[in-house]
Amino acid sequence: MPWTDRMSRASLRGFEFLTDSHDAKGGRRLVVHEYPGKDEPNVQDMGGKSWDWRLNAYFIGPDYDLERNGFLVKLAEPGAAWLTHPWLGLLWVRVHTWSVHESTDKGGYCTIAIEFVPGGETIQPVPDRVDVAFDRTRQLADAAVDDFSLEPMSADGMTAFIAAVQQKLEVLRQAISLATLPLTWASQIMGLIDGVKGDLATLMGMPAAYASALRSLSQVLGGGADSSGLSDTERPRVVAGIAGAAMNKSTTTLTGAAAADGAVRRNLLREDALRSRLLVTAAAQVAMADYRAEADRDAALESVLSAIDALLPSLPDPVFQAAAATRAALYEALLAQDLKPAAYRDVTVALPAVVLAHRLGVDEAVFLARNAVRHPLFVKGRVYG
């Protein structure tokens, strides 16, 4: 790792720069009155002094002068701005003074010593759209877990209920397997599903514990995309798979006394609802990424929005509000990405994927993922490159 990567980073008005240390100075405005013949002075406190902060900005390398010039333009802009301080966080400041030192040492570099003072009347920073979307997704998961409960069941009913839920979890396991996730990510999820299935009798004795276990599963499912290095071209396929699992209403055949037990059927519907809602939050997490192609972004977004829209009519009010907020935040965050539309062709006569990928100038793997190709030898309809 080069030494420049080990320096801290700050930013002002969207311009990022390197820094290695900081100074902050505060105090109180005191007036000391000394009188003849008196040993003790009279100290008058006039209030607090305004803080000032000092940072050194470094620009290094053969083209450092271009960055230096751009940064000096930012420093000269009038008015207050948010400074992202590597030690103190967000500070509302005005640039007071700065001085420039340049040297040909180390291949050429520039140091700009900057003094900041408080910016005056503070305005609230505009929240990051992606952070808002993740927060709304978390709130939806909270609401889904809080809404989950089970009616009392007979011993036979509980046995049938547990068997039915195990069957539904196995269906989910198979659906995740068909999504062809990266190995480490898939193994972790499969292990969690097996753990929930193995401990199901205990968890169902405490419905809140089962809801928490499913939420943990959905968090791993949603958060594994980034840790496993899932590319933006592969995400639409995975998002569609998770959203499809959320919408999968597998039927369960009850026999014996359980078939006449209304509580068992109602509890199965509640478990279905909990699993669907949490899987939607996982799909939303996977969909949140920086995309390079408009087609990939739109495909991932469409899968999640369709799943949320399918849930909305049956949601109780608190969960409905959380789901609607999640939908709006996700839509706003992803559509804020300024993407160029991907090249596309309308294929009337089926052609192999490798041929179309070549004509559109993309790798075959990217083409297959972007277009969710079912059969790589016979591709037809509108395809994106």
Secondary structure by P-SEA (a helix, b strand, c coil): ccccccbbbbbcccbbbbbccbbbbbbcbbbbbbbccccbbbbbbccccbbbbbbbbbbbccaaaaaaaaaaaaaaccbbbbbbcccccccccccccbbbbbccccccbbbbbbbbccccccccccccaaaaaaaaaaaaaaaaaaacccccccaaaaaaaaaaaaaaaaaaaaaaaaccccaaaaaaaaaaaaaaaaaaaaaaacaaaaaaaaaaaaaaaaaccccccccccaaaaaaaaaaaaaacbbbbbbcccccccaaaaaaaaaaaaaaaaaaaaaaaaaaccccccaaaaaaaaaaaaaaaaaacccccaaaaaaaaaaaaaaaaaaacccccccccccccccccaaaaaaaacccaaaaaaaacccccccccccccc
